[in-house]
Amino acid sequence: MSCNIAGIALSAIVILCAGTTGVSALPLTPFRDEAQAQRHCPVDRVVWLDFRKGVYYAKGQKRYGQGFDGSFVCLNEARDSRYRRSLLGLR
């Protein structure tokens, strides 16, 4: 009898866990041009994402738009993809 209960409990856990795999964040859409990124997300701010460092820079920061390992992206997409903001060069 206890094996049946354990089997049922295990089945319930598997079913519950299988239902959670469909949830995902918005995909990150990188752009080489700031204007293209702004057209992609007209109500959001555009940031410069440094892929190598895993941070993003806001407009006005020293490293905004600089470097070869980055792209312009929408702020919400960067946050949803777990990138963090850089504190360097804040004015």
C-alpha positions as CSV (number, residue, x, y, z in Angstrom):
1,M,0.0,0.0,0.0
2,S,2.8,2.4,0.9
3,C,4.5,1.8,-2.5
4,N,1.2,2.8,-4.3
5,I,1.1,6.1,-2.3
6,A,4.8,6.8,-3.1
7,G,4.2,6.1,-6.7
8,I,1.2,8.4,-6.8
9,A,3.1,11.1,-5.1
10,L,6.0,10.8,-7.5
11,S,3.6,10.9,-10.5
12,A,2.0,14.1,-9.1
13,I,5.4,15.8,-8.7
14,V,6.5,14.9,-12.2
15,I,3.2,16.3,-13.6
16,L,3.5,19.5,-11.6
17,C,7.2,20.0,-12.7
18,A,6.4,19.3,-16.3
19,G,3.9,22.1,-16.4
20,T,6.4,24.7,-15.3
21,T,8.8,24.2,-18.3
22,G,6.7,26.3,-20.6
23,V,7.5,29.6,-18.8
24,S,10.3,31.6,-20.3
25,A,11.6,35.1,-20.4
26,L,11.5,37.3,-23.5
27,P,14.3,36.6,-25.9
28,L,17.1,39.1,-26.0
29,T,17.2,41.0,-29.3
30,P,20.6,42.7,-29.9
31,F,21.0,45.5,-32.4
32,R,24.2,47.2,-33.8
33,D,22.4,50.5,-34.1
34,E,20.7,52.5,-31.3
35,A,17.9,53.7,-33.6
36,Q,17.0,50.1,-34.6
37,A,16.8,49.1,-30.9
38,Q,14.6,52.1,-30.1
39,R,12.2,51.2,-33.0
40,H,12.1,47.6,-31.6
41,C,11.0,48.9,-28.1
42,P,9.5,52.3,-28.5
43,V,8.3,52.6,-24.9
44,D,11.4,51.2,-23.3
45,R,14.9,52.7,-22.8
46,V,17.8,51.4,-24.9
47,V,21.0,50.3,-23.1
48,W,24.4,49.1,-24.3
49,L,24.9,45.5,-23.3
50,D,28.4,44.2,-22.7
51,F,28.2,40.5,-23.3
52,R,31.7,39.7,-21.9
53,K,31.2,41.5,-18.6
54,G,27.5,40.7,-18.2
55,V,26.5,44.3,-17.5
56,Y,24.6,47.0,-19.3
57,Y,25.3,50.8,-19.6
58,A,22.6,53.5,-19.8
59,K,22.9,56.5,-22.1
60,G,25.2,59.0,-20.5
61,Q,27.6,56.5,-19.0
62,K,31.1,56.5,-20.3
63,R,31.1,53.0,-21.8
64,Y,27.6,53.4,-23.5
65,G,28.0,52.2,-27.1
66,Q,31.7,51.3,-26.7
67,G,33.5,48.1,-27.3
68,F,33.3,45.1,-29.6
69,D,31.6,42.6,-27.3
70,G,28.3,44.4,-27.0
71,S,25.0,45.5,-28.6
72,F,22.1,47.9,-28.1
73,V,19.2,46.2,-26.4
74,C,15.9,47.1,-24.7
75,L,16.3,47.6,-20.9
76,N,13.6,45.2,-19.9
77,E,15.0,42.5,-22.1
78,A,18.4,43.0,-20.5
79,R,16.9,42.7,-17.1
80,D,14.8,39.7,-17.9
81,S,18.0,38.0,-19.3
82,R,19.6,38.5,-15.9
83,Y,22.1,41.2,-16.9
84,R,22.9,43.7,-14.3
85,R,23.5,47.5,-14.6
86,S,26.9,48.9,-14.4
87,L,27.6,51.6,-11.8
88,L,30.7,52.9,-13.6
89,G,30.3,56.3,-15.1
90,L,27.0,57.3,-13.5
91,R,26.5,61.0,-13.4
